[in-house]
Amino acid sequence: MMSTRPFAPSRQQPGTPDGPYSCRRALLMATVALSCWMTATGTAQAPDRSKPPAPGPVPTLKVPPIGKHTLSNGLPVWIVEMHGVPVVDVAVLIRSGGNDDPAGKFGLAHFTAAMLDEGAGARSALELSDAVDFLGATLTTSSSFDASFAQLHTVVSKFDAALPLLADVVLRPTFPQTEIDRLRQQRLTTLVQMRDNPAQLASSAFSGLLYGGQHRYGTVIMGGEAVNRTLSQADMRQFYATHYQPQNAHIIVAGDIRAAAILPKLERALGGWKNSGAVPKITLPAAPQPASRQIYLIGKADAAQSQIRIGAVGVARSTPDYFVLDVLNTMLGGSFTSRLNQNLREEHGYAYGAGSGFAMRLGAGPFVAQAGVQTDKTVESLTEFFKELDGIHAPPPEDEVTRAKNLQALSFPSSFETTSDMTGHLMDLVIYGLPESFFNDYVPKIQAVRVADVERAAKQYLVTNRMIVVVAGDLSKIEQPVRSANLAPVTVVDPATMLK
């Protein structure tokens, strides 16, 4: 296709014609010549818009080999060399997260991880931030239900200066009380804001109502208000001392480096890290499915939309149906062309977007279908949600399953483009104990999913008469219509009880 950009003047050699004029003249001559050739050969044809173009072949995924090494203290190191761009990512993964929070202290792992870079080694929080910024690097700490992380991203030329900062954060956090107090206030403010946001309120209420307040998945990852008011410096120091040990850690490196060059640097920075005792692991109890369908309404006066969450307890990441559920959810609510989005957005215009997903963790996370819908179409939207959730139990058309498989297969290689992408994938291998062959097996196993597999999984995992429904919206406008629809028993929940 010819460019439509305006011509830019170019540097001219003495005696050459004017640049823009010459380019325009050449373009005109080329256009006339092309038109004459197409007319003479009869190849000028209008594009066929009667059907979508066929998908191209699946891109070849060439994952560089994983070099597996060990530091002198037993700390495993995985290295993937990616030499396209002069950057490097280093992730220190701790195999403990929210799942390992003690009872009554849900949110401790998350608060502890947040404090790692709020003062470490000889630097205060501000000094550490300035040192990272001076190098043009990024240094982040975080925690999920399954693990905690400290991640460094830097250009290769600054790696030697940046690595000691990462080592300080992982090995020598100081947990200053002033920073704990500051972050505590930020976290409490965030929880207030979440309670005031209908979408976040609906999501947190869904988890709490599905799992109950005593199950770790029944509380948001950062914990509730009461716990965040009481978590102490001693709590964080104890969690850190117990879980942040080399025997419970893993280093992952991806970037424009050579293993032989980087391993001595990692040894100097992290090889002196010592174990301090056994690492306890908490086994989460199995969460029962709802006994029957229930609707919970949460009042948010003058809400612009009704936020809908529908679902049940899903599956753990270890499920043998991982690939089948990937295809199933792509069809149901995992893509723009999914049934839920096409129904609620494209066909009816009730929502800007609708989707669904399985939160697969070390334990069985939730399955949830969700959307923000027009307030006056709340009942109609609920009806359409269940129409699609029930409808996918029928054998799906072969071509729909094929499209879903192609979408997943074609997009998978692009998720390895950056060093950060690569470290993320490798961390999944470590956290969930996946085989190294998972990357190369993904596309063949997705393509091997059959119509019968999708039908069986839909009937097994999407049982609509044992799902809960949470709707956050303006009760003065939605309560009576929802009750009158007789979709399920209705309970009104006080929003003040959420995120406490």
C-alpha positions in Angstrom: 0.0 0.0 0.0 1.3 3.4 -0.9 2.0 5.8 1.9 -0.1 8.9 2.3 2.4 10.7 4.4 3.4 14.2 3.1 6.7 14.3 1.4 9.6 15.7 3.4 12.3 17.7 1.8 15.5 15.8 1.5 19.1 16.8 1.3 20.0 17.5 -2.4 23.2 17.0 -4.2 24.3 19.9 -6.5 22.6 19.8 -9.8 19.7 17.5 -8.8 16.0 18.6 -9.2 13.9 19.8 -6.3 13.3 16.9 -3.9 9.5 17.2 -3.4 8.8 17.9 -7.1 10.9 15.0 -8.2 9.2 12.6 -5.7 5.7 13.7 -6.8 6.6 13.3 -10.5 8.1 9.9 -9.8 5.0 8.8 -7.9 2.7 10.0 -10.7 4.6 8.1 -13.3 4.6 4.9 -11.1 0.9 5.2 -10.5 0.1 5.6 -14.2 2.3 2.6 -15.1 0.7 0.4 -12.4 -2.8 1.3 -13.6 -1.9 0.5 -17.2 -0.4 -2.8 -16.3 -3.4 -3.9 -14.2 -5.8 -2.9 -17.0 -3.7 -4.7 -19.6 -3.4 -7.9 -17.5 -6.9 -7.9 -16.2 -5.7 -8.3 -12.6 -7.6 -5.3 -11.2 -10.2 -6.8 -8.8 -12.3 -5.5 -6.0 -11.5 -7.2 -2.7 -13.9 -10.0 -1.6 -15.7 -8.6 1.4 -18.4 -11.4 1.5 -16.5 -13.3 4.2 -13.6 -12.8 6.6 -10.2 -13.7 5.4 -8.9 -17.1 6.5 -6.4 -17.0 9.3 -2.8 -17.4 8.4 -0.6 -20.2 9.7 0.2 -20.3 13.5 3.5 -18.4 14.1 6.4 -20.6 15.1 7.2 -20.2 18.8 10.9 -20.4 19.3 11.5 -20.1 23.1 15.2 -19.8 23.8 16.6 -22.6 26.0 16.4 -22.1 29.8 19.8 -22.3 31.4 19.3 -23.8 34.9 22.0 -23.0 37.5 22.3 -22.8 41.3 24.1 -20.4 43.5 26.3 -21.5 46.4 23.5 -21.2 48.9 21.2 -23.5 46.9 19.2 -20.7 45.3 18.1 -21.8 41.8 18.7 -19.5 38.9 17.0 -19.7 35.5 18.5 -17.7 32.7 17.1 -17.1 29.2 19.3 -15.1 26.8 17.3 -12.7 24.6 19.7 -10.5 22.6 17.4 -8.4 20.5 17.3 -5.4 22.8 20.0 -4.3 25.3 17.8 -4.7 28.4 17.6 -7.3 31.2 14.9 -8.3 33.7 15.7 -10.0 37.0 12.9 -11.4 39.1 13.4 -12.8 42.6 10.3 -15.0 43.3 9.2 -16.0 46.8 6.9 -19.0 46.8 4.7 -17.5 49.5 1.9 -15.1 49.1 -1.6 -14.3 50.3 -2.4 -18.1 50.6 0.2 -18.1 53.4 -1.3 -15.3 55.5 -2.0 -16.4 59.0 -5.7 -16.6 60.1 -6.8 -13.2 61.2 -4.0 -11.4 59.3 -5.3 -11.7 55.7 -3.2 -9.1 53.8 0.1 -9.5 55.6 2.0 -11.0 52.6 0.8 -8.1 50.4 1.7 -5.4 53.0 5.1 -7.1 53.6 5.9 -7.1 49.9 4.8 -3.5 49.5 7.3 -2.5 52.3 10.4 -4.2 50.7 11.3 -1.1 48.7 10.3 1.4 51.4 13.8 1.5 52.8 16.5 -1.2 52.3 20.1 -1.5 53.2 21.5 1.9 54.1 19.0 3.8 52.0 15.7 5.3 53.0 12.6 4.9 50.8 13.3 8.2 49.0 17.0 7.5 48.6 16.3 4.1 47.1 13.8 5.6 44.7 16.3 8.3 43.6 19.0 5.7 43.1 16.7 3.6 40.9 15.5 6.6 38.9 19.0 7.8 38.4 19.8 4.6 36.6 16.7 4.8 34.4 15.7 1.4 35.9 12.4 0.2 37.4 12.3 -1.8 40.7 9.0 -3.1 41.8 7.7 -5.4 44.6 4.4 -7.1 44.7 2.4 -10.1 46.0 -0.3 -12.3 44.6 -2.2 -15.1 46.4 0.4 -17.6 45.2 3.8 -15.8 45.4 5.6 -12.6 46.1 8.1 -10.8 43.8 10.8 -8.3 43.5 11.6 -7.4 39.9 14.3 -5.3 38.3 14.2 -4.0 34.7 17.3 -2.1 33.5 19.4 -1.5 30.4 22.4 -3.8 30.3 24.9 -1.0 30.7 23.4 -0.1 34.2 22.9 -3.7 35.4 26.0 -3.7 37.6 24.8 -0.6 39.4 21.2 -1.7 39.6 21.7 -5.3 40.9 22.9 -4.3 44.4 19.7 -2.2 44.8 17.6 -5.3 44.1 19.7 -7.3 46.5 19.2 -4.7 49.2 15.4 -4.9 48.7 15.3 -8.7 48.9 17.9 -9.3 51.6 18.0 -6.1 53.7 14.6 -4.4 53.9 14.3 -2.2 57.0 10.5 -1.9 57.5 10.7 1.7 58.9 7.7 2.6 61.1 7.2 5.9 59.4 6.8 4.2 56.0 4.5 1.5 57.5 2.2 4.3 58.8 2.3 6.1 55.4 1.4 2.9 53.5 -1.2 1.9 56.0 -3.0 5.2 55.4 -2.8 4.7 51.6 -4.2 1.2 51.9 -7.1 2.3 54.1 -7.8 5.1 51.6 -7.8 2.6 48.8 -10.3 0.4 50.6 -12.6 3.4 51.1 -12.3 4.2 47.4 -13.0 0.6 46.5 -16.2 0.6 48.6 -17.3 3.8 46.8 -16.6 2.2 43.3 -19.5 0.0 42.2 -17.3 -2.2 40.0 -14.7 -2.9 42.7 -17.4 -3.2 45.3 -19.2 -5.8 43.2 -16.0 -7.8 42.7 -14.9 -7.8 46.3 -18.4 -8.6 47.5 -18.6 -11.5 45.0 -15.5 -13.1 46.5 -16.7 -12.6 50.0 -20.1 -14.0 49.4 -18.8 -16.9 47.4 -16.0 -18.0 49.7 -17.0 -16.5 53.1 -14.8 -14.2 55.2 -12.9 -17.1 56.8 -11.5 -18.4 53.5 -8.5 -16.5 52.1 -10.1 -16.1 48.7 -13.1 -14.5 50.4 -11.0 -11.3 51.1 -9.2 -9.1 48.6 -5.4 -9.7 48.3 -4.6 -6.5 50.3 -6.9 -7.6 53.2 -9.7 -5.7 54.8 -9.9 -2.4 56.8 -9.7 -4.0 60.2 -6.6 -6.0 59.5 -4.8 -3.2 57.8 -5.3 -1.1 60.9 -3.6 -3.6 63.1 -0.8 -5.2 61.1 2.5 -4.2 62.8 6.1 -3.9 62.0 6.7 -7.1 64.1 4.1 -9.0 61.9 6.0 -8.0 58.8 9.4 -8.8 60.1 8.1 -12.2 61.2 6.5 -13.0 57.8 9.7 -11.8 56.1 12.0 -13.9 58.3 9.8 -17.0 57.9 9.1 -16.9 54.1 11.9 -14.8 52.5 14.6 -17.5 52.4 16.7 -18.9 49.5 15.1 -22.4 50.0 11.7 -20.7 49.2 13.0 -18.5 46.4 13.9 -18.6 42.7 15.8 -16.2 40.5 14.7 -15.7 36.9 16.7 -13.6 34.4 15.9 -12.8 30.8 17.7 -10.3 28.6 20.7 -9.4 26.6 23.2 -11.2 28.9 25.4 -14.2 28.9 25.0 -16.8 31.7 28.8 -17.0 32.2 29.0 -13.3 32.8 25.9 -12.8 35.0 26.2 -15.8 37.3 29.3 -14.4 39.3 27.4 -11.1 39.7 24.3 -12.9 41.1 26.6 -14.9 43.4 28.2 -11.8 44.8 24.8 -10.1 45.3 22.6 -13.0 46.5 24.9 -15.9 47.2 25.3 -14.9 50.9 21.6 -15.1 51.6 21.1 -17.7 54.3 18.2 -20.0 55.3 16.8 -19.4 58.8 14.5 -22.4 59.3 11.6 -24.4 57.9 9.1 -22.6 55.7 5.5 -23.4 56.8 2.9 -23.8 54.0 -0.8 -23.3 54.6 -3.1 -25.6 52.7 -6.3 -23.8 51.9 -9.5 -25.7 52.6 -11.7 -26.7 49.7 -14.5 -24.2 49.2 -17.9 -25.7 48.6 -20.1 -24.6 45.7 -23.2 -22.6 46.5 -26.1 -24.9 47.3 -28.4 -23.0 45.0 -28.6 -19.9 42.9 -28.8 -16.7 45.0 -29.0 -13.0 44.1 -27.3 -10.4 46.3 -28.1 -6.7 45.7 -25.7 -4.0 47.0 -27.1 -0.5 47.1 -25.1 2.3 45.5 -27.3 5.3 45.2 -27.2 7.1 41.9 -24.8 4.6 40.4 -24.5 5.2 36.7 -24.7 1.5 35.9 -25.5 -1.9 37.5 -22.3 -3.9 38.0 -23.1 -7.6 37.6 -21.0 -10.5 38.8 -22.2 -14.1 38.3 -20.2 -17.2 39.1 -19.1 -20.1 41.3 -16.0 -21.7 42.7 -13.8 -22.6 39.7 -10.6 -24.8 39.4 -7.0 -24.7 40.4 -4.2 -24.1 37.9 -3.3 -27.8 38.2 -6.6 -28.8 36.5 -6.2 -31.3 33.7 -8.9 -29.3 31.9 -6.7 -26.2 31.6 -6.6 -26.2 27.7 -10.3 -27.2 27.4 -11.3 -24.4 29.7 -9.1 -21.9 27.8 -11.0 -22.7 24.7 -14.4 -22.8 26.4 -13.9 -19.4 28.1 -12.6 -17.8 24.9 -15.9 -18.7 23.3 -18.0 -17.7 26.3 -16.5 -14.4 27.5 -12.7 -14.3 26.9 -12.6 -12.4 23.6 -14.3 -9.5 21.8 -16.2 -12.0 19.6 -17.3 -14.1 22.6 -20.9 -14.9 23.1 -21.4 -12.7 26.2 -19.8 -9.6 24.5 -21.6 -10.1 21.2 -24.9 -10.5 23.1 -24.8 -7.8 25.7 -22.7 -5.2 23.7 -23.3 -5.8 20.0 -26.8 -7.3 19.8 -28.5 -5.5 22.7 -26.3 -2.5 23.6 -26.8 -3.1 27.3 -23.1 -2.9 28.1 -19.9 -1.5 26.8 -18.3 -4.8 27.3 -19.0 -8.2 28.9 -16.7 -11.1 29.7 -15.8 -14.0 31.9 -12.8 -15.9 33.2 -11.4 -18.6 35.5 -9.0 -17.3 38.2 -6.8 -20.3 38.3 -4.5 -20.3 41.4 -2.8 -22.9 43.5 -6.3 -23.4 45.0 -9.6 -23.2 43.2 -10.2 -19.6 42.4 -13.5 -18.2 41.2 -15.2 -18.4 37.8 -16.9 -15.1 37.2 -18.9 -13.6 34.3 -19.3 -9.8 34.5 -20.4 -6.6 33.0 -21.4 -3.0 33.8 -24.9 -2.6 32.3 -27.5 0.1 31.9 -29.5 0.5 35.1 -32.8 0.2 33.3 -31.7 -3.0 31.6 -30.5 -4.9 34.7 -33.1 -7.6 34.6 -32.8 -8.0 30.8 -29.0 -8.3 31.2 -29.3 -11.0 33.9 -31.6 -12.9 31.6 -29.1 -12.7 28.7 -26.3 -13.7 30.9 -28.1 -16.9 31.9 -29.2 -17.5 28.4 -25.5 -17.7 27.3 -24.3 -19.6 30.4 -27.0 -22.2 29.9 -26.7 -22.1 26.1 -23.1 -23.1 26.0 -24.0 -26.5 27.5 -25.3 -27.5 24.0 -22.7 -28.9 21.6 -21.1 -25.8 20.0 -20.7 -25.5 16.3 -17.4 -26.9 15.0 -16.4 -23.6 13.3 -16.9 -21.6 16.6 -14.6 -24.0 18.4 -12.1 -23.7 15.6 -12.1 -19.9 15.8 -11.5 -20.0 19.5 -8.6 -22.4 19.2 -7.1 -20.3 16.4 -7.4 -17.1 18.4 -5.5 -18.7 21.4 -3.0 -20.4 19.2 -2.2 -17.4 17.0 -1.9 -15.0 19.9 0.3 -17.2 22.2 3.7 -16.6 20.5 3.2 -12.8 20.8 3.1 -13.1 24.6 6.9 -13.8 24.6 8.0 -10.6 22.9 9.7 -8.8 25.8 12.0 -9.7 28.5 9.3 -8.9 31.0 6.9 -11.2 29.2 9.5 -14.0 29.3 10.1 -13.6 33.1 6.4 -13.7 33.7 6.0 -17.0 31.8 8.9 -18.5 33.6 7.5 -17.5 37.0 4.3 -19.4 36.1 6.4 -22.5 35.5 8.0 -22.2 38.9 4.9 -21.2 40.9 2.6 -23.9 39.4 5.2 -26.6 38.9 4.6 -26.7 35.1 6.9 -28.7 32.8 9.4 -26.7 30.7 7.7 -28.3 27.6 4.5 -26.3 28.5 5.4 -23.5 26.0 6.0 -25.8 23.1 3.0 -28.0 24.0 0.5 -25.1 24.3 -0.5 -24.7 20.7 -0.8 -28.5 19.9 -2.8 -29.1 23.1 -5.1 -26.1 22.3 -5.6 -27.4 18.7 -6.4 -30.9 20.1 -9.5 -29.7 22.0 -12.7 -31.2 20.5 -16.3 -30.1 20.5 -17.1 -32.9 22.9 -14.5 -31.6 25.3 -16.0 -28.2 25.4 -19.5 -29.5 25.8 -18.4 -31.7 28.7 -16.5 -28.9 30.5 -19.4 -26.5 30.1 -21.8 -28.9 31.8 -19.2 -29.8 34.5 -18.0 -26.3 35.5 -20.8 -23.9 34.5 -23.8 -25.1 36.6 -26.0 -22.1 36.6 -28.4 -23.3 39.3 -25.4 -23.3 41.7 -24.1 -19.8 41.0 -24.3 -16.6 42.9 -25.2 -13.3 41.4 -24.0 -10.0 42.8 -25.4 -6.7 41.5 -24.2 -3.4 42.8 -26.4 -0.5 41.7 -29.1 1.9 42.5 -31.6 -0.1 44.6 -34.4 2.4 44.1 -34.3 1.4 40.4 -33.3 -2.2 40.3 -34.5 -4.0 43.5 -38.2 -4.4 42.6 -37.6 -5.4 39.0 -35.0 -8.0 40.0 -37.3 -9.4 42.7 -40.2 -9.5 40.2 -38.2 -11.4 37.7 -38.0 -14.5 40.0 -34.6 -15.5 38.8 -33.6 -16.6 42.3 -34.1 -15.6 45.9 -32.9 -12.0 46.5 -30.9 -10.7 49.5 -29.9 -7.1 50.0 -26.4 -6.7 51.4 -25.2 -3.6 53.3 -22.2 -2.1 51.4 -20.8 -0.9 54.7 -20.0 -4.5 55.6 -17.8 -5.0 52.6 -14.0 -4.7 52.8 -14.1 -4.5 56.6 
